[in-house]
Amino acid sequence: MPAKPPYRRHLGSSPDLETTYEATRAGFVALALEKNHRATPFVVEARALQEAASHAPMPADLLGIKGIESGLLTAAGISDKAATYLRPEDKVAAVRELIRNFLEPAGAKFVEELVFRFLLTRGDTLGGSMRNVGGVLAQRKLTRAILSTLKISGTKYVWQDAKSRKWFENGDDLDIESSLRGLYWQNGRKHRTLIYNLTVPLVKNNIDLCLFNAMPDNLDETKAESYIALGELKGGIDPAGADEHWKTAKSALERIRKSFTRAKQNPHRFFIGAAIEKKMANEIWDELEEGILSNAANLNDENQVASISHWLCNL
């Protein structure tokens, strides 16, 4: 009897891939909590600016208060990134425009106006950071599942920090998934390295997850035979964007298939998504049954995530 395909461990049919209403609701709540968490520093900054600015008798006096220069620039609509490109005299000119056009007309409520405009600019910053928050949360969730799989099997691992690119031995750090870029472990005598968000030379595109048959020090991204599996991870929970996420992932997976076929290699391809609608689920299931995809899972289903993590760790 032929071996059962790995996706059959956690999927019986296409409806098993579909995202439930409860999962969608929970996803939106998680995003809202994350947004509030990320907004907290901006609110604290605004309060500090308000306290310092309240000592200015008139709007023009704000320029004489030390330590609020950055806050004034932000209120003037200048982002932190834009500020790095401005000369000192240009920064002063921007603040003077803020004072003349908006703070002075506000009269006695100029401090309140200042704080509102500060938060308006910081809100744009927050919106930008939230655009990919679904992907960030998805990566954390999958990483924690993979780490759990390795730990319960007694498999030692080392992990790579995304910023420093240094590798560290596993420990009791409960939050390493927030800063992790890569993982290395041994499956028997086989070396396995998992890297997130890697531009694969053969495909010429960024791939969400790449599993290599190599140690980190010997990893060669240019060798097609080094790749064991490549996957797309889509963490967006909004049903309205589900189809677009799948189209993007499907195109990426097809480019992977064609590129590696030309190199006479056939690594596993897989998909993990948070928002999977009925039509998507049917298409994903068909690709699983046809062998185009090796595995797939709904990110909201703990059993499916655990199963696909077990599969990845044992390839």
Beta strands, then each sheet from edge to edge (+ up, - down):
strand 1: 157-161
strand 2: 167-169
strand 3: 180-187
strand 4: 190-200
strand 5: 205-212
strand 6: 227-234
strand 7: 268-273
strand 8: 295-298
sheet 1: 2+ 1- 3+ 4- 5+ 6- 7- 8-
end
